[in-house]
Amino acid sequence: VQLVESGGGLVQPGGSLRLSCAASGMILSVFSSSTKAWYAQAPGKQRELVAHMSTDGTTTYADSVKGRFTISRDNTRKRVYLQMNNLKPEDTAVYYCKISSESYGTEYWGQGTQVTVSS
């Protein structure tokens, strides 16, 4: 299993990006029954949870991104997305996708994608 992230880049403050995480080699039943999450790690800081989606689709967000970021999934394509709107310089970080399943005892991380918000 491999999680492949894409969609990062350089964007001006106020702009938008959509990150994508593709679960390659993961069977559909595992993907569907897994929790999905996006983490951000800024330079010199610990990796922090940004957005989380439970197995029933319930979503939670860090206070710093509420109302600006949205996590979503496409079970058919086995993809997880993070829509990022109204980006701020403090959102600059490497963003990681995590897919984990208590039922199957699995946890997978992506390699990270850089998001830089700067004018």
QUIUR-V828187 format. One record per pair of residues at least 24 apart in sequence whose ideal C-beta (glycine too) atoms are under 6 Angstrom apart, sorted by the first residue. I is the first residue (numbers start at 1). J is the second residue. Records with the same first field share a line. If there is no record, write none. Layout:
# QUIUR-V828187
I=J  J
This chain:
# QUIUR-V828187
1=25  26  108
3=97  108  110
5=97  110  113
8=113  114  115
10=116
11=87  117
12=119
13=117  119
14=86
15=87
16=85
17=84
18=83
19=82  95
20=79  81
21=80  97  110
22=79
23=78  99
26=78
30=101  104
31=78
32=75
33=101  103
34=99  100  101
35=100
36=73  80  99
37=98
38=82  95  97
39=96
40=93  95
41=93  94
42=93
87=117
89=117
91=117
92=116  117
